[in-house]
Each structure stands twice: as structure tokens, then as C-alpha cells.
Amino acid sequence: MSNSTSSITDVKVTIVHVKGTCPYEHKVGDKWIVDHKTPGGMCNMAYMSMYPHIRVLQRGGQYELPKGSGVIRLGCPDAWNCVVFELEAVPGTSRPAPQLAPGTGDLDKL
């Protein structure tokens, strides 16, 4: 399968709620733009929990939680400290997806 026609859209991640003490010191209003790289300064545990939803938005998928909001809201997996992230596609930022090096992802070569 060729990636030549694939494109990605940037996704804006914003913290909208914090209860407790985030070990990464994230606070309400913190923002990141996710393109094709992990955003610097974001908690990796939170990023990994958001990653599947980010990929849906980057590839043009549309769903929203809560319904009618136009965004996806997700909680950090840290059960002791509640941090809520809001994800939304950034209109007008679609561009070709980075190309994989030849042989990358070829399971027959493992």
C-alpha cells in the first residue's frame, strides 16, 4: 500500500481541567499542536492514551465526545490526578504525511 496520497491534519490538544497534582505540572490552558511528531513537554502517559484518537483526527476522521461539542475530551490515565485534555483538528493544516523509508513496516523482513 502506498502512502503517496495520504495526508495528515494537525491536532490541537488543550488542557481544560486539572484536579489533584499533575506530576508533569500541566495546568489548565496548556496547549500543544500535534503534527507527525510527539509534542515536546507533554506527559508521555497522557500522550499514549490520546494517540489513537489523535490519529483518527489527523486522518480526517470525525467523532466528538461529548456529542455536539466538536471536540474529543479525554482524561489522563493517572487515576489519582485528574487532567482532562480536549482534542480538535486544526482546519487548513492538511499536508502530505511523512513518507516511510523503503522496507519500513515490512513484516516479512522481521
C-alpha positions, -999 to 999 in steps of 0.1 A, spaced: 0 0 0 14 34 -10 14 64 13 17 88 -17 -19 101 -13 -20 101 25 -23 134 43 -24 144 80 -40 173 97 -26 190 128 -45 183 161 -46 209 189 -45 195 224 -56 217 253 -59 210 290 -94 221 301 -94 207 337 -70 196 364 -79 181 398 -50 170 420 -13 174 413 -1 166 379 35 152 382 43 170 349 29 202 363 4 206 335 -22 232 341 -55 245 325 -47 263 293 -16 244 284 -17 237 246 2 216 221 -1 212 183 5 176 173 17 171 137 37 140 128 59 141 160 53 137 197 48 172 211 76 183 235 68 187 271 36 166 271 34 137 296 41 105 277 15 85 296 -12 110 286 0 112 250 -1 75 246 -36 73 259 -46 101 234 -26 87 204 -54 66 188 -78 95 189 -52 119 176 -46 95 146 -83 94 138 -85 133 137 -52 135 118 -65 113 90 -98 131 86 -120 110 110 -147 128 128 -163 120 161 -169 140 192 -172 133 229 -193 149 244 -218 148 215 -223 182 198 -191 197 212 -170 194 181 -141 181 202 -129 149 219 -124 151 257 -102 125 273 -89 121 308 -53 113 317 -49 76 328 -34 87 362 -63 77 385 -50 99 413 -48 131 394 -75 141 370 -62 160 339 -87 164 311 -75 170 276 -95 184 247 -85 174 211 -96 190 179 -85 190 143 -69 223 131 -87 233 99 -65 242 70 -34 223 82 -37 192 60 -5 182 42 11 151 28 20 125 55 57 118 61 69 90 38 83 58 53 117 47 44 118 18 19 112 -15 38 99 2 69 69 -16 82 76 -47 61 67 -75 85 83 -101 61 117 -87 69 115 -92 107 
